[in-house]
Amino acid sequence: MSQKTFKHSTLNSPSIAVIGGGPAGLRAAEVAAEAGASVTLYEAKRSVGRKFLVAGKSGLNLTNGETFPQFLDYYEGSENLPDFFYQALKDFDNNALRAWAAELGIETYVASSNKVFPIGMKAAPLLRRWIEKLRRLGVTFKVRHQLTGITEGTPHTLHFLHDDHQISAQHDSVILALGGASWPNTGSDRKWVNLLERIGLSITPLSSANCGWEVDWPTAVLDAAEGLPLKNMTVHAGDRSRQGELVITRYGLEGGPIYRLGPAIRKQAEPHVTLDLKPTFTKEQLVKKMESVKRNFLHEAKLRWKLSPAALAIIEHLHGPFDNTETLAQCVKQCRIPLTQPRPIDEAISSAGGVQWGNISEGFELNQHPNIHLVGEMLDWEAPTGGFLLQAAFATGSAAANYATRYK
């Protein structure tokens, strides 16, 4: 292998390296270049924006139309999130993101679900115009550059593996945007974890987020209900609850409510959810509907309570048999389903965990490593689907780049 070293700097502007060509990295490169920095974006894959394209495969959910400050309530982490994280979201909010897209010639709209989509729904046209803008701003793209190390100094020296060659480059500031651990085929392969642990950073282990959970179903449940939905119910986990629909799969449960409840489920000593299969009725009302039924309780409940086949299968084969109406009604209102583990992180929409906030200060700069910044899913935060993930990627990338381009 050969070794080459390049120095990227000018007398008049800071030289900034952005490592990672996902949404957070692309946005950081854009903001830094607009501020006059000399920007080089390094990407391990052959092209940038792969995760952005994956996110938009079935319609690019760019952000969410929720109003502030409620918008901020959708974010959490394994520890309290710092004020500067929320400030980044306020400084580049959902309205700013829509305006940014409009400047690229991509108009957006708010769907009935409050999700914000580009007209036409596709990610590719937006990404293409975005890259064209970055090139006009003078951003240099270096693909097939896998970061292998950082030697700190003034400037920092970055080490890459590029086409079987070891290459080094020097930059005044570094913005790391290497992603979490979901969708590893796009480049979010968490190889950075060992690299950052070697320089003393504490990291909450990366785990699946916005994903299904596994259940050790009895065979009878799968025979009767695999692939069937559980509709119009409330799902509880700890002190959290969400309404919506779940689907019974061969390995467990999928659906929006269990995705949203992931943080609460992970905090439980024995992971489980509790289903209220008839949230519009009290237990007493359900009992009254059964009147004087003395036998065939499940059959009568199917008719009188209008229980779905999926609900009946779970009640019967996880908690049955039943010899009285009161016990059955209690189960319908509080149907406990033990969970074994989340689905593998390779299948998850996003990941939880990341570099802990005690390592990070204003501008998303590392406390003990000046002029090195972290953005996006590398940090210990999480959010539900619905546009909140991309919004935070854009916002943290913007904030770090604004800070990195200040003359110090």
N, C-alpha and C positions, 0 to 999 in steps of 0.2 A: 504494500500500500504506500502511496505517496502522501506527503504532508505539504499543504499550502496554507499560507496565512494571508488574509486580506484585511485592510483597514478601511473602514467606511466612516469618514468624518470630513467636515469642512470647518473653516475658520468662523463662519457666520451662523451656522445652525447645528443643533445637536444631531448626532447620528443615533437613530433608534432602530433596534432590531425587534421585530414582532415575530414570535415563534408560534406558528399555528394558523392555518388559513380557514378556520371556521368563522361563524358570525362575529364572535367577540374579537378575534384577531383582525379580521377584515375591517371592522369598525375602528379598532384602535389605530390601524395603519392609516385609515382615511382621516381621522381627527388629527393625528400627528403630522401628516403631510400637509393638511390645510393650515396647520400652525407654522409651517415653514421648516419642519424637520426633514432631514434626509432619512428616508425610511426604506428598510429592506425587510421584506416579508419572507420567512422561511417556512416551507411546508414539506413534511415527510413524504406525502403522496405525490402523484404525478400531476395533480391539479388541486386547486383550492375550492372551497365551498361545498365539499362533498356532503357534509352533514346538513348543510342548508338545503341542498337538493333532496336529501332523504326526508327532511322535515316537511318539505312541500310536495312530496310524491302524490298525496291524495288531496292536496289543497293546502297552500301555505298559510298557516295560522300565524300571522306576523306579530300580533299583540292582542290585547283584550280591551274592550271598551269600558271596563269597570272604572268608576270615578275614584279620584283620590279623596281622602286618605285610605278608603277601603281597599284600593288596589294593593297597598302595602301589606295588608293582612294575609295575603296569599303566600308570603315568603316566610320560611323558618329554617333552622339549622339544628345541629346537635347541641349548640349553645346559642345564647342570645346573639342576634345579628347586630353589628355595630351601627352607629348612627350614620357613618359615612356610606355604608351600603344603601341605606334608605335614601340618603341624600343623592346618591348617584341615580337612583330611580326617579327621584323628583326632578333632577336636572335634565335628564333625557327620558321624558315620560312617554306614555302611549300616543299622545298628540304629536310630540316631537318625532316619534318614529314614523307616524303616518305622513307628516310633513316631509320627512327625509325621503320616503318612498315617492312622494309626489314630485320632488325635485329631480328624481331619476325618470320621471314620466310614467310612474306606476300609481294609478289611483287605487284607493282602498275603500272598503265599505264595512260597516258593522252588521254582522248577521244577527238573527233573532236570539242566538245563544250568547251574544255579546262578544263573540270571537271576531277578530278583524282579519279580513282576507284582501289580497289584491284582486282587482277585477280581472277575471280570467283564471284566478286561483293558483296559477303556476309559479314556481320559484325560478325556473330557468331564465325567463326574460329579465327579471329583476337582477339576478346574479350577473348576467351578461353585462347589463348596463353599469352595474356597480364596479365590476372589474375594469371596464372601459374608463370609468371615472378615475379609479385608482391609478391607472397607467397615465392618464392625463396629468394627474397630480405629481407624477414622477416616482411613484412607488416602484421599487425593484422587486420582482418576484424570483425567488430561487426555490424551485420545487425539487423533490427527491433529496431533501436535506434533513436527515434524522439527527436531532440534537442528542449528543452523547455526554456533554459536560460543559461546565461554566467555570472559567478561571477568573476570579474577581480581581479588579484593578481599575486603573484610570487610563484607558477605557477597559471594559470587560472583554475577555476573550471567550468566544463561543466555539465549541468543537462539534463538528458534524461528520456524519458518515454520508458520503455522496458518491454513488456509483462505485462502491468498493474503495473509495479514497477517503482518507482522513483530511478534512479541511477545517481551518480555523478562520474566524473573522472577528474583528474588534469593533465594538460599538459603545457609545457613551451610556446608553440606557437600553434595558431589555424589558420587553413586555411578553410574558409567557401566557399563551392562550392555547394550551394543549388539550383542553377538553376534559371530560370526566372519564367514564368507563363504558358508557352505553354506545351501541353502534360502532364496535371496534373496527369494522371494515372501512369506516370512513376516516380512521386515523386516531380515534380516541381510545388508545390502547393501554393507558395508564403506566407506560414505561417511565414516565416522569416521576412516579412516586419514589423509586429508589434513588433517583438523581437528587431529589430535594431532601430526602431523608439524610443523604450523605453530607449535606451542608447544614444539618441541624434543625430542620423544620419538623414540627409535630403535625401529624396528619391523621384525621379521623378516617378509618378504613372506608373505601368506596363500596357502596352497596346498591342494590337495585332500588329504583324509585319509579313511580308511575308504572306499576307492573301488576300482574296477577299474583295471587298467592296459592300455594299448593295445599291440598286437603287430601287426607288419606280416606277417600270415599269408600264406603262399602260397595261391593260389586253390584248389589241390588239398586243402589242409587244411580250408578252409571247405566245400568240396563234400562232403567225407567226414564232417566232425565238427562243423559249426556247431550249437550248442545242446546238444551232448553233454557229459556230466560226466566229469571225471577224479577217480576215487574212491580212497580208502584209500592215500594217498601222503603223502610228506613234502616240503614246499616249503622250500627254503633261499634265504636272501638274506644275503650277508656271513656273519657269525657267528651269525645268527638262523635258527631253523627253526620251522615249524608243520605239524602234521598236519591233514588234512581233505580237503575236496573243492573243486575249481574247476570252472567251466563255461567252455567255449570259446564266445566270442561273435564276431560279425562284426568287432568292433573290437579284441578282445583276450581278457582273462581276468577273470572275476569270481569272488568267493567269499571266505569268511572268512579262509583262510590269507594271501591276498595283501593283504587289508585290514590284517591284523595286522602284516604285514611292511613296510608302507608306509614307516615311518621308516628302516628299514635299506636299502630300495631307493633312497630319495631320496639317501642318502649315497654311493651308488656313482657312480664316474665314468662308467661305462657301465651303466645300469640293466638288470638281468636277474634272473631267478630260475632256480634249478636244481631239477629235480624228481627225486626218488627214487620211481619208479613202482612199485617192489616193495620196500618198506622192510623186510619180514619175511624177505627172502632176501639173502644176500651175493652178490657177483658170482660167486664160485666155485660156489655152490650153483646159480645160474642156469645157468652153463656146464655143470655136471654133468647138469642136467635135459635138456639138449639132446643128450647122449650123443654119437653119431657123426654128427650132421647135417652134411652137406656142401653143401647147396643149399637154396633156398626158406626162408631163415632167418626172415624175418618171418612167413611162414605157420606155420612150426613153433613160433615163439615165441608166436604167438596161441594155439595149442593147448596147448603145454606150460607156458607161463608165465601163461596166461589173461590176456593183455593185452586191454584194452578197445579198441573201435573208435577212440575218441578218442586213446588212447595210441599206437596203431598209426599213425594219421594223422600225428601230430606227429613220431614217430620217423622214419617213412618220408620225409616231405616236408620236414622241417627238417634231418635228419642222414643220410638214406640216400643211395645204397644201401649194403648191408652185404655183405661177402664172407667174414666169419668170425663165429663165435659170440662170441668174446671182445670184439670191438668193439661188437657189438650189446648184450651184457650191460652193458658199461661205459656205453653210452648210456642204457640203462634205469635204471641206478643214478644217473647224473649227466646228466640231459637238460637242457641249457641252452636257455632261451628268452629271447632279447633283447627288452627292453621299450623302447618309444619315449617314452611320457609317461603320466602319470595321466589319468584321465577328467576332463572339465571340472569346475571347482569347483561349478558350478550343480547337478551331478548327485551330488556327494559327500555322504556322510552327515554329515561334519564337516570342519573345516578345521584345518590346522597353521599355525604361525607366530602372530604377534601382537606386542603390545608387549613388548619385551625386559625381562628381570628386573632389569637394572641400573637401570631407571627406577623400580623398585617397592620399597617397604619394608614393614615389618610393617603388618598391617591392609590390605594391598593399596593403600596410599596412595602417590601419586606423590612421589618424593623432592624434586623441585624445585617442586612445586605442592601445598602443604598443603591438606588437606580435599577433595582430589579423589581418588577411589578407582576402581579398575578391577576388574571381576569377570568370570567366565565365559570364553567363548571369545575375548574380546579379548586375553587374555594368551597368552604363548608356551608352551603346553602342549598335549599331545594324549593321547588314550587310545583304546582299542578300543571297539567297540560291546559291548553286554552289560550296560549300566547304569552303566558308569564315567563316561560323559560327563555324564549328568544328576547323578550324585553330586557331581562336582566343581563343577557349576554351583550346586547347593544349598550346598555347603560354602564356596565362595568368597564367595557372596552373604551367607551367615551371618556369616563372619569380618569382612568389610568393614563390615557394618552394626553389628556389636558394637563395632568400633573407632570408627566414625564417631559413635556415640552417647555416647562417653566425653566428659566435659566437660574441655576443654583450657584 
